[in-house]
Each structure stands twice: as C-alpha cells, then as structure tokens.
Amino acid sequence: MDTDIVERYKRQAAEHALQFVASGMVVGLGTGSTAIYATRRLAELLRDGRLHDVVGVPTSRATETAAAELRIPLLEHDLPREIDVTIDGADEVSPELHLIKGGGGALLREKIVAESSHLRVYVVDDSKLSAKLGVRRPVPVEVLQFGWRRQSEYLRGLGADVKLRLNSDGAPFLTDQGNLILDCAFGSIDDPVALAAAIDGRSGIVEHGLFVGLTSELIVAGADGLRHHSAARGSAPLVW
C-alpha cells in the first residue's frame, strides 16, 4: 500500500481518538508512528484553547521529547495521579481486541500507563488486523541483560523463534530502562492469555508485548473509512 495512504489512515484513526479527551484530564501519550498523530493533535487543541488543563503522561523518552517540544504539560514520572485516558497504537490486533505492542521498544512503560488508565483507546490502520495474534508480528519480550541467553532458551521452549533485537549498526537495541528486547515469533497464537501467563512466570523477563484484555476502545482507519469498536464483557469476537 502507498506510504502516503497508510500515513493518512494512521492520522485519521489517531485524531479521531481525541473525542475521548476533555479539559482537565490526565492523558497517556502513546509511542510510535500512529500515536504521535494523537499527541500532535492534542497540542493543537491546547494551543487553540479548545482544551485546557490537560496533563500528559508519555510512554517513552521519544514521546516525552516530542510532547515537551509541543508544550504539552507533563505529569511526574512517579504517576501521582490516575490516568483518565490513554491513546496508543498497536502492532497487531486480534478479533478479541488483544494486542501485540512493543515494536518501538516502549512496551514496559506502555503497559504501566495502560494499566493505570481508566480508558485505553488504541488506534491503528487496517493493516494491523489479524485473525490471530502472531501471524504478522513477533512478540517483543523485554529482558534484563544479566542472564538474557537463559531467557532466550526459555522462550524457545515455549515455541518461539527468538532473535535479539539489534540497532542498524549491529549493536543490541536497549530500551529506555537499559534492557534488551527479544523478538519472539510464535506464529499463530491460539491462546494469548495462557502464553502471557507463561512468559510472566519467568524471572529475568521484565515485560512482554502481549496486551491481553486491556483494550477499551479500538479505532481502525482504512479504505472503508473509520471503524470504532468498543470492548464489552461477554461480547463475541469481531470478524475482520
């Protein structure tokens, strides 16, 4: 698909999510090429006076830098207040609205912010929709540098093809916390809840990119326009 078209879809989805933001809110600011459109739009609304007294919580150093440059007030890192709504992107979305995130390496802070939020709005273009997680993207797993090869072996034992994430110069990619990322290709994931639990149960693994049961709202943009899906307990999975 043409890059300009994809970027237009990303922007449409992200900017549509600002309908969930009101003056006086604490807003989680996502990381990545889609979420940044929401951050920029928030800055425009604050600058124009259509929103006021909004405080942002960035999910990465990159987002923090961008928000500061856009003059969005930011909350302290220790999160002294609950977050009203978070707007973030996703790398892959299943019909159950489970997600794979962490392509940008910010999965730990993204999950902390998500779990601290009353409402979690995810914005994607329709290329991110999959019948099952793992079909399109590996699961990023953040691990301590100490003993990381043992974590790699453990993840292989769960069925993953594991690759250490590298920078373009061949050096290991480091997260904002100074940890490594293991990109774990499991293939089609039949039970993301069980897999998330298995990954969670290993010392040395800091976090993983399976965001299970965290989606409140999903906004999808594509050739057919905007689609808005709300998560409802007990509702049947969607069909892409």
N, C-alpha and C positions, 0 to 999 in steps of 0.2 A: 504494500500500500504506500502511496506517496507520503513522504515525511511531513509535508505541509498539512495534508489532510489529517494525519494522525495527531499532529500538534493542535489542530483546530478542535478535534474531538476531546483531547485532554483538557484544553482550556474551557470548552463548553461544560464538561462534567464538573470541573473544579469550581468554576464561577457559580454554577447552579447551586452548589452546596452552601453558599453564603446565605441562603434563605434560612438556614438554621441558626444563624448568628444574630444576636440582638445586643443593643447597648448594655454595658455593664457586665458582660460575660468574660470569663476566662476561657481562652480558645487554644486548643492544642494545634500546633502548626506542623504539618507533616513534612516528610523529606522525599525528594525525588522530583522527576520532571513533570509529573502531573500536579502534585500537591503544591508546587511553587506557584502555580497559577492562582490557587486559592489565597496564598499569602499575599501575592501582589494585589489581588482584588480587594482583600481586606484593607490593605494600606490605602488604596484609592478611596474606599468608603469612609475611612477615618479622616483622610485628608479633606474630603468633600463635606464632612460634617454629617453624613447620613448615619454614621455610627460614632459612638463616643464611649469613653471609659472602658475600652476593651483592652485586656492584657493577654499577651500571647505566651505560650509555652512551647519552645522549639524542641523538636525531636532529634536534632543533631547540631553539631557545630556549624555545618554549612547553612542550615536553616536559620540558626541564631545569627550568623553574619548577615544573611540576606534580610532578615527581619529588622536588625539594627540599622542597616543601610536604608531601609524603607521607613524607619522611625516608628515602628510598632513597639509600644511599651512591652517589656518582657518581665515575667514572674521569676523570682529567685529559683535557683536550681533545686532547692530542697522541697519545692512544691508545698508551701504553707497553706494553700487553698485547694479545694477540689476544682476539677476542670469541668466546665459546663458542656462543651462540645469539642471534639477533635475532628479535623478534616485531614485525611491522609489518602495516599494512593495504595495500590496493591500490584503485585507482580502476576498473580493468578487468583481466580475466584471460581469456586465450585457452585453448583446449584443450591447447596445448603448454606451458601454465603460464608463458608470457611475460606480462609485466605492463605496464600504464601506471600510473605513480605521479607525484606532484607536484601534486595538486590543492590541497594546503595550502602549496605553495611550498618544501617542505623536501627536494626531490629530490637536491640535491648531497650533503648530509650523510647522507641515507638511503642513497644508493648507496655512499658511502665506508664507512659502517658495515656495509652488506650485504657488500661485497667483503672486509671484514676479519673476517667471521664464518665459523665452521666450518659452522654450520647456520642456514638462513634460513627462518623459518616465517611465512607470510603468511595473514592471517585476513580473511575477507570474508563479507558476506551474499550470498545468491544473485542479487541484482540486479546484481552486478558481473561476472557471467559473460557472455562474448560469444563468438560463433562465430569472430570475428576481431577483433583489436585495432583501435581507431579507429572502431568502429561507434557506440559510446556516448560516448566521451570524446576530446577533443583531446590531443595530446602536448605537455606543457609543456616548453619549452626555456628554460633559464637563460642569459642573455647579459650581457656587460658593457654598461654604459651607453654607453661610448665606441663609436661606430660601430654602434649597435644597429639602425639602419634598414637598413644593408647586410646584416646577418644576416637581417633580415626578408625582404629581397628574395631572398637565397639560399634560404631555406626555402620561399618561394613557388615558386621554380624547381624545388624537389623535389616540388611538387604540393600544398602546404598552403594553406589559407585561414588567414592569420595575424592574430591580434589581440593587441595589447599588453594584458596584464592590469592592471586598474585596481582601486583601492580603491573603497569605496562613495561617497567624496567626489569621485571622478573623478581623483584623483592616481594616478600609477603605483605599482603594488604593488612593494615592494622585498623581496628575500629577506633572510635573516639575514646574508648576505655583502654586502648592498648592491647586488645585481644586479637586473636586470629579468627578467620572465617573458613569453615569447611563447607564447601558446596556439595550437597548430598543428593544425588539423583536416585530416587527410589523408583522411578517410573510411576505408573498409575497407582495412587494411594487409595486402597479400598476403605481403610478405617483411620482417618486422620486423628481422631480422638485417641485411639489406642497408641498410634505412633507417637503422638505428642507426649503421652504419659511415659512411654518407654525412653524417649530422649530426655525428658525431665528427670528421670531417676538416676542419672549418672553424674557423679562428682567430676568437676573439671569442665563440664558443659555449663556455660553461663546462661545461654538462651538459645532459642531456635525460632525459625521464621514461620512456624505453623500458628496462625492466629485462628483458633477454633472457638466458635461461639461468641466472638467479640463484635461482630457487625451489628449495628443498629439500623443503618440505612446504607443502601448501595445506589450510586448514581452512575449510569452507563451511558456513554455517548457513542454514536456510530452513524452509519449511513441512514438508518431509520429514525434518527433523532435521539432525544433523551428518554431514557427509561429510569424509573425510580422504583426500587424495591425496598420494602420495609420488612425487617425480620419480625416474625411473630411466633411466639412459643406454640409448638404443636402444628405449625403450618407445614404443608407438603413442600418438598424441594422444588425449586423452579426448574424450568426446562430452557436450556439455551438453544 
